[in-house]
């Protein structure tokens, strides 16, 4: 799956968005396999339900992750 990644860091949180298509924000990080995408999700949000998060990205084309610092 081709993936774009957008990050917005604030004092109290980090917002990370994964996209399946170019939406004009973020950078193209590559054509990644399922395992690589799941590893990236865990990297940014270790307590995420990885299967559900990957399914959301695959179905809806976007996965926002809000990480509270």
Secondary structure as UniProt FT lines:
FT   STRAND          2..9
FT   STRAND          13..19
FT   STRAND          27..31
FT   HELIX           34..44
FT   TURN            46..47
FT   HELIX           50..60
FT   STRAND          62..68
//
